[in-house]
Amino acid sequence: MDNNQPTAAAPAQSQSHAGGNYFSSTRVAFIAMFATLAGVLYILNFSMPFAFPSFLEFKLSDIPILIGSFTLGPAAGAIITVVEILLKLVVKGTSTMFVGELSDLVTSCAFAVTAGLIYSKHRSFKGALVAMAIGTVTEVTVAILFNWLVLVPFYIEFFFGGNWAPLIGMMTPLFPSCTQDTFYNFYLWASVLPFNLLRCLVAILVTLPIYKRISRLINGVNHKIYGKQNGDEKTATKVNIVAISVDVAVILLLTLFALLRYFVF
């Protein structure tokens, strides 16, 4: 594969569409599609107790987020991440007072949005590799810091009343010598670090072979629709406004339902 080959058949055209019609009706439709897929995969999280503590749940939803961030831009990647979490909150609610979901939001954005932002400036296969590598380092770093400074202290204080025993009990099946003094050594470096590296690696291995084809598909659909509408800018603008309004309304409704599920139902 040519390292200097662009990721879309007509990158300059793609960029122009991204500037003038970044949230066109076709882009909104693809964002909704990726967000729905990410939401389903997020709901289907699973643990791997043979390799990591059972409360670390592996999620494949990083795949559509990364693909969306590469093909539609980093802002789209952030929107997909927010919508997938809202979908999960509506369907399953939260068992962590939203802190677990906040962690997933932060780490997914650190990975996919960072990678998408770098790739948007260097649209080549080499640029994609560099973007994914930097995104991985960013995600792992953020995950370690967030677990160390936010998640563990929150769980200890608000879920276990300052008692470390329950959390340590979840670690001892894999790490029998884990104690309060050694907890962070086992948790951060033997669990969080390899767990998040694996998350990123799986997303990268799936994304690399297909993101160019999806990008061409999106650009082709966008060109067919907006190429025909070049003589009718008012119609195109109205369509975009309607699409964006529907997208915003859906996000607001999902947020409302998620809050109602937690505080009312």
N, C-alpha and C positions, 0 to 999 in steps of 0.2 A: 504494500500500500504506500502510495506516494505521501511523504511527510508534508509536502507543500500543497497537497490537493485540497481545495476548499471543500467545506462540508455541505455545500448546497450547489445546485447546478448554476445558480446565478446569485452569488452572495451579495453583490452590490444592490441588486433588485430587492433581495430579502431585507437588507438594511434600510433601504428607502421605505419599504412597506412598514418596517418596524418603527421608523421615525414618524411617518405620516399617519399610519393606521395601526399603531401598536396594539390598540385594543379594538381591532376591527371585529365584525361579527364572526368571521371564521376563526380568529384567534380566541375569542371568547368561547366559541364552541369547543375548540381543542383544549383549552384550559379546563372547561367543565368536564370533558372526557377524561383527561389525565387526573383531575381531582377526584372524580368518581372512582376510578380504578385505584388510586392511592388510598382513598377512604376504605374501600373494600379490603385491600391488603393490610391496612392499618388495623382494622377490626379483627383480622385473622392473625394477629400477632401470636407468636408461640415461644415458649421457653425451651432451652436446651440444658437441662439439669445435669447432663453427663459432662458438660464442658464449662458451664457458667452457672452462677447462682440463679435459682429458679425465678427470682423477681426481675431478672434482666430478660426482657422479652424481645426476641428478634423480630424485626419488621422488614418486609420486602417493599414497603411503600416508598422507600428511597429511590427505587428504580423509576417509576413514572415521574417523581419529582425531579430527578436528575435529567431525564429525557426532556421533560417540559422546560426546564431551565436552559438546556442547550438549544432546543429547537425554537422556543418562544421567547427566551430572554430571562434574566434573573428575576425580574419583577413577577413574571408569570410563575416561576418556581416558588416564590414566596407565597403567592396567592394559592397555589395548589396545596402547599403545606398547611396554610390556615384552614382551607376548606376541608381537607382530609381529617384534621383534628376536630373540626366542628361536626362533621358527619359521624365520627366515632362517639363524640359526646352525646349527640342526639340518639344514637342507636344503643349505646352501652352505658352512657353516663361516665362518671369518674369515681374511682375508689381512692384517689390520692389528693382530693381537694384541689384539683387542677394542676398540681405541681408536677406530676408525672407528664401530663400533656404539655406543660410549659417546657419541660426538659426536652421532649421530642421536637417541639417547635424550634427551640434554640439550636439543637444539634443538627436537625435536618437542614435548616437554613444555613448554618455554618458550613455544611458540606455542599449542598446542591447550589445554593445561591452564590456562594463564593466561587465555586467552579464555573457557574454560568456567567458570572461577571467577568472573570478572567478570559473565558473562552470567547465572549462577545468582542473582546479586543484583539484576539489572536485566533481567527477562525481557520485553523488548519488541524490536521491530525496530531501534529506535535503540540500545537496549542491546547488541544483537548487533553492530551496526556498530562501536560504541565498543570492545566486547570484542575484536573481530577486529583493529581498528587497534592497540590496545595489545598484543595478542598478537603482531602482526607486528613492532612496534618491539622488543618483548622478545626475540623469536626472532632478529632480525637482530643485535641488540646482543650476545646470548649467542654467536651463531655467530662474530662477529668476534673477541670476546675469547677464545673457546675455540680458534679457529684460531691466533691470535697467541700465546697463552700456553701452549697444550698441544699441539695437533696438529702444527704445523710443527716446533717444537723436538723433539718425540718422533720424527717421521719422520727429521729430519736426524741425530739422535743414534743411533737404534736401527736404522734401515733403510739409511741412507747413510753411516754411520760418520763423521759430522761434515762430510761433503762436500756442498756446496750444488749442485754441478753437475747431478746428476740432476733435482732439483726445478726448477731454473731452466730446464733443457732442456725440461721439460713446459710451461713458461710461454712460451717464446720463439716457438712457432708463432702465438700470438695477440699476444704483446707482444715483438717482436724486440729492443727496447732494455732488456729486463728484466735486471738484474744482482743480485748479492747485496745491494748497497746499496739498490737500488730495489725489491727483491722485494716487501716488505710493501705498498708503495704500489700496485703493480699487483694483487697478490693480494687484499688485504683490501678495497680500495675499488673496484677495477674487476672483481673476480670474485666474492668472497664476498658482498659487499653486494647487488649486483643479482641474483645467483643465488638468494639466500634470499628476497629480495623477490618474485621470480617464483614461487618455491615457495609462499609464503604467498598470493599473489594467485590462483594457480590453485585452491588449496584453498578460498579464500573464494568465488570465482566459482561453484564447483560446489556448495558448501554452502548458500549463501544461498537459492537457489530451493527447496530440498528439505527443510531441517532441520525446518521446522514440520510438514510432512506426516509425516515419520518420527516426530517427537515424539508426534503424535496417534495414530499407529499403535501405538507402544509403550504409551502410556497406555491406549488402548482394550483392548489385549490384557491388560495388567496388571489393568484394572478388571474384565474378564470373569472372569478367574481368581480374583482375590482378592475380588471382589464376591460370588462364590458361596461363598467360604470364610470369610466373616465370622462365621458361626455355628460354625466349627470352627477356632479359632485354633491348636490343637495340630497339626492336620494341616498348616496353612500353615507353621507354624514348622518342622516336620519336613522339609517340601519344601524350604524355604529352606536348612536346614542341609545337606541332601544336595547341593543345587546348589552351595553355597559350597565344600563339601568336595571335590566333583568338580573345581571350578575350581582350587582350590589344588593338588590332586593333579596336574592337567594341567600347571600352571605348574612345579611341582617336577620332573616328569618331563622336560619340555622343557629345563629348566636342566641336568638330569643328562645328557641326550643331547647337548646343546651342548658341555658340558665334556668328555664322553667323545670326541666327534668331534675336538676340538682336541687333547687331551692323549694320547689312546690311538690313535685310528684315523688 
